[in-house]
Amino acid sequence: MSKEKSEVNLTMGKSRPQESELKQEKVWDETDPHAKYNAVSDACWLYQDRELEQNLRRLDWRKARKQVLGRGAVGREWMGRGRGELRLGRRGLEMRFADGTRVMGWKELQGFIRARRS
């Protein structure tokens, strides 16, 4: 019997993500009726160091915006928790959809946060 070297590929899937997968942006689904609610939930989690939820619950939305944005510059990069990307700015919460971005104003954001269960 001769000894031959044989290589066996044991990987089931791709070992490294392709370049197109790395640059792919996570966008919110326009057809999902809970997209805005999920975006607000993600924003509360992402910006908990700025106390976004607490300030919008107890203060007027103008004062809450001043408190949240007054803690230093908000990064302009898009952030997310896997469902879609968003960022907080002077105009409100920006959500990235497939056909562009939509902004939820601070007053509407406050309404969503106050309607959530605490």
MARTORFI-920853 format. One record per residue (C-alpha): residue number from 1; residue in one letter; x, z, y. Coordinates in nm, 4 decimals. Each point is the difference from the previous one (the first is absolute). Layout:
% residues N
<rec k="NUM" r="A" c1="X" c3="Z" c2="Y"/>
...
This chain:
% residues 118
<rec k="1" r="M" c1="0.0000" c3="0.0000" c2="0.0000"/>
<rec k="2" r="S" c1="0.1368" c3="-0.0908" c2="0.3347"/>
<rec k="3" r="K" c1="-0.0476" c3="0.2260" c2="0.2946"/>
<rec k="4" r="E" c1="-0.1536" c3="-0.1789" c2="0.2938"/>
<rec k="5" r="K" c1="-0.0654" c3="0.1444" c2="0.3371"/>
<rec k="6" r="S" c1="-0.3537" c3="-0.0486" c2="0.1134"/>
<rec k="7" r="E" c1="-0.1442" c3="0.1133" c2="0.3274"/>
<rec k="8" r="V" c1="-0.3529" c3="0.1247" c2="0.0109"/>
<rec k="9" r="N" c1="-0.1903" c3="0.0055" c2="0.3252"/>
<rec k="10" r="L" c1="-0.2078" c3="0.3167" c2="-0.0033"/>
<rec k="11" r="T" c1="-0.1450" c3="-0.0237" c2="0.3478"/>
<rec k="12" r="M" c1="-0.3716" c3="-0.0586" c2="0.0023"/>
<rec k="13" r="G" c1="-0.0358" c3="-0.0998" c2="0.3613"/>
<rec k="14" r="K" c1="0.2159" c3="-0.0983" c2="0.2902"/>
<rec k="15" r="S" c1="0.2988" c3="0.2265" c2="0.0384"/>
<rec k="16" r="R" c1="0.0383" c3="-0.0603" c2="0.3726"/>
<rec k="17" r="P" c1="-0.2737" c3="-0.0825" c2="0.2475"/>
<rec k="18" r="Q" c1="0.0172" c3="-0.3499" c2="0.1352"/>
<rec k="19" r="E" c1="0.0783" c3="-0.0614" c2="0.3660"/>
<rec k="20" r="S" c1="-0.3587" c3="-0.1089" c2="0.0699"/>
<rec k="21" r="E" c1="-0.1282" c3="0.3285" c2="-0.1451"/>
<rec k="22" r="L" c1="0.2294" c3="0.2056" c2="0.2225"/>
<rec k="23" r="K" c1="-0.1132" c3="-0.1719" c2="0.3176"/>
<rec k="24" r="Q" c1="-0.3670" c3="0.0026" c2="-0.0935"/>
<rec k="25" r="E" c1="-0.2007" c3="0.2075" c2="0.2427"/>
<rec k="26" r="K" c1="-0.2763" c3="0.2304" c2="-0.1115"/>
<rec k="27" r="V" c1="-0.3176" c3="-0.0915" c2="0.1838"/>
<rec k="28" r="W" c1="-0.3429" c3="0.1607" c2="0.0087"/>
<rec k="29" r="D" c1="-0.2844" c3="-0.1801" c2="-0.1744"/>
<rec k="30" r="E" c1="-0.2655" c3="-0.1209" c2="0.2454"/>
<rec k="31" r="T" c1="-0.2668" c3="-0.0009" c2="-0.2708"/>
<rec k="32" r="D" c1="0.0554" c3="0.3663" c2="-0.0867"/>
<rec k="33" r="P" c1="-0.2656" c3="0.2100" c2="0.1743"/>
<rec k="34" r="H" c1="0.2290" c3="0.3052" c2="-0.0205"/>
<rec k="35" r="A" c1="0.3059" c3="-0.1652" c2="0.1558"/>
<rec k="36" r="K" c1="-0.0349" c3="0.1749" c2="0.3364"/>
<rec k="37" r="Y" c1="-0.0662" c3="0.3372" c2="-0.1613"/>
<rec k="38" r="N" c1="0.3038" c3="-0.0397" c2="-0.2265"/>
<rec k="39" r="A" c1="0.2121" c3="-0.1063" c2="0.2978"/>
<rec k="40" r="V" c1="-0.1020" c3="0.3122" c2="0.1925"/>
<rec k="41" r="S" c1="0.0757" c3="0.2126" c2="-0.3047"/>
<rec k="42" r="D" c1="0.3453" c3="-0.1574" c2="-0.0337"/>
<rec k="43" r="A" c1="0.0659" c3="0.0437" c2="0.3735"/>
<rec k="44" r="C" c1="-0.0848" c3="0.3711" c2="-0.0188"/>
<rec k="45" r="W" c1="0.2483" c3="0.0386" c2="-0.2841"/>
<rec k="46" r="L" c1="0.2742" c3="-0.2145" c2="0.1563"/>
<rec k="47" r="Y" c1="-0.0236" c3="0.1625" c2="0.3424"/>
<rec k="48" r="Q" c1="-0.0532" c3="0.3595" c2="-0.1112"/>
<rec k="49" r="D" c1="0.3258" c3="0.0991" c2="0.1712"/>
<rec k="50" r="R" c1="-0.1645" c3="-0.0990" c2="0.3293"/>
<rec k="51" r="E" c1="-0.3172" c3="0.1936" c2="-0.0928"/>
<rec k="52" r="L" c1="-0.2174" c3="-0.3076" c2="0.0466"/>
<rec k="53" r="E" c1="-0.2989" c3="0.1340" c2="-0.1902"/>
<rec k="54" r="Q" c1="0.0069" c3="0.3492" c2="0.1515"/>
<rec k="55" r="N" c1="0.0280" c3="-0.1282" c2="0.3577"/>
<rec k="56" r="L" c1="-0.2808" c3="-0.2536" c2="-0.0394"/>
<rec k="57" r="R" c1="-0.2254" c3="0.2644" c2="-0.1557"/>
<rec k="58" r="R" c1="0.0352" c3="0.2651" c2="0.2682"/>
<rec k="59" r="L" c1="0.0793" c3="-0.1925" c2="0.3208"/>
<rec k="60" r="D" c1="-0.1562" c3="-0.2780" c2="0.2026"/>
<rec k="61" r="W" c1="0.1426" c3="-0.3341" c2="-0.1186"/>
<rec k="62" r="R" c1="0.1930" c3="-0.0545" c2="0.3253"/>
<rec k="63" r="K" c1="0.1714" c3="0.3391" c2="-0.0239"/>
<rec k="64" r="A" c1="0.0624" c3="-0.0504" c2="-0.3717"/>
<rec k="65" r="R" c1="0.1652" c3="-0.3360" c2="0.0691"/>
<rec k="66" r="K" c1="0.2198" c3="0.1640" c2="0.2611"/>
<rec k="67" r="Q" c1="0.0977" c3="0.2772" c2="-0.2447"/>
<rec k="68" r="V" c1="0.0760" c3="-0.2371" c2="-0.2883"/>
<rec k="69" r="L" c1="0.1915" c3="-0.2576" c2="0.2016"/>
<rec k="70" r="G" c1="0.1681" c3="0.2670" c2="0.2116"/>
<rec k="71" r="R" c1="0.2106" c3="0.1133" c2="-0.2970"/>
<rec k="72" r="G" c1="0.2428" c3="-0.2860" c2="0.0492"/>
<rec k="73" r="A" c1="-0.0085" c3="-0.3707" c2="-0.0623"/>
<rec k="74" r="V" c1="-0.2080" c3="-0.1229" c2="-0.2904"/>
<rec k="75" r="G" c1="0.1906" c3="-0.2428" c2="-0.2199"/>
<rec k="76" r="R" c1="-0.1160" c3="-0.3583" c2="0.0317"/>
<rec k="77" r="E" c1="0.0607" c3="-0.0756" c2="-0.3664"/>
<rec k="78" r="W" c1="-0.2935" c3="-0.0398" c2="-0.2334"/>
<rec k="79" r="M" c1="-0.0571" c3="0.2903" c2="-0.2387"/>
<rec k="80" r="G" c1="-0.2213" c3="0.0457" c2="-0.2998"/>
<rec k="81" r="R" c1="-0.0730" c3="0.1888" c2="-0.3176"/>
<rec k="82" r="G" c1="-0.0483" c3="-0.3007" c2="-0.2272"/>
<rec k="83" r="R" c1="-0.3495" c3="-0.1121" c2="0.1007"/>
<rec k="84" r="G" c1="0.0797" c3="-0.1765" c2="0.3251"/>
<rec k="85" r="E" c1="0.2232" c3="0.0229" c2="0.3035"/>
<rec k="86" r="L" c1="-0.0799" c3="0.1682" c2="0.3285"/>
<rec k="87" r="R" c1="0.1623" c3="0.1425" c2="0.3086"/>
<rec k="88" r="L" c1="-0.1029" c3="0.2251" c2="0.2837"/>
<rec k="89" r="G" c1="0.0401" c3="-0.1059" c2="0.3598"/>
<rec k="90" r="R" c1="-0.1316" c3="0.0475" c2="0.3513"/>
<rec k="91" r="R" c1="-0.3025" c3="-0.2161" c2="-0.0694"/>
<rec k="92" r="G" c1="-0.0896" c3="0.1783" c2="-0.3231"/>
<rec k="93" r="L" c1="0.0466" c3="-0.0531" c2="-0.3713"/>
<rec k="94" r="E" c1="0.1098" c3="-0.3532" c2="-0.0849"/>
<rec k="95" r="M" c1="-0.0892" c3="-0.1278" c2="-0.3461"/>
<rec k="96" r="R" c1="0.1560" c3="-0.3126" c2="-0.1490"/>
<rec k="97" r="F" c1="-0.2479" c3="-0.2400" c2="-0.1611"/>
<rec k="98" r="A" c1="0.0738" c3="-0.3391" c2="-0.1569"/>
<rec k="99" r="D" c1="-0.1281" c3="-0.1847" c2="0.3074"/>
<rec k="100" r="G" c1="0.1679" c3="0.2234" c2="0.2587"/>
<rec k="101" r="T" c1="-0.0080" c3="0.3528" c2="0.1309"/>
<rec k="102" r="R" c1="-0.2960" c3="0.2017" c2="0.1158"/>
<rec k="103" r="V" c1="0.0143" c3="0.3048" c2="0.2212"/>
<rec k="104" r="M" c1="-0.2217" c3="0.3027" c2="-0.0431"/>
<rec k="105" r="G" c1="-0.0174" c3="0.1745" c2="0.3360"/>
<rec k="106" r="W" c1="0.0658" c3="0.3697" c2="0.0431"/>
<rec k="107" r="K" c1="-0.3690" c3="0.0782" c2="0.0542"/>
<rec k="108" r="E" c1="-0.1042" c3="-0.1774" c2="-0.3207"/>
<rec k="109" r="L" c1="0.2911" c3="0.1645" c2="-0.1834"/>
<rec k="110" r="Q" c1="-0.1236" c3="0.3389" c2="0.1163"/>
<rec k="111" r="G" c1="-0.3487" c3="-0.0804" c2="-0.1289"/>
<rec k="112" r="F" c1="0.1378" c3="-0.0862" c2="-0.3446"/>
<rec k="113" r="I" c1="0.2117" c3="0.3159" c2="-0.0136"/>
<rec k="114" r="R" c1="-0.2836" c3="0.2274" c2="0.1097"/>
<rec k="115" r="A" c1="-0.2313" c3="-0.1596" c2="-0.2606"/>
<rec k="116" r="R" c1="0.2498" c3="0.0706" c2="-0.2800"/>
<rec k="117" r="R" c1="-0.0316" c3="0.3170" c2="-0.2021"/>
<rec k="118" r="S" c1="0.2609" c3="0.2557" c2="0.0987"/>
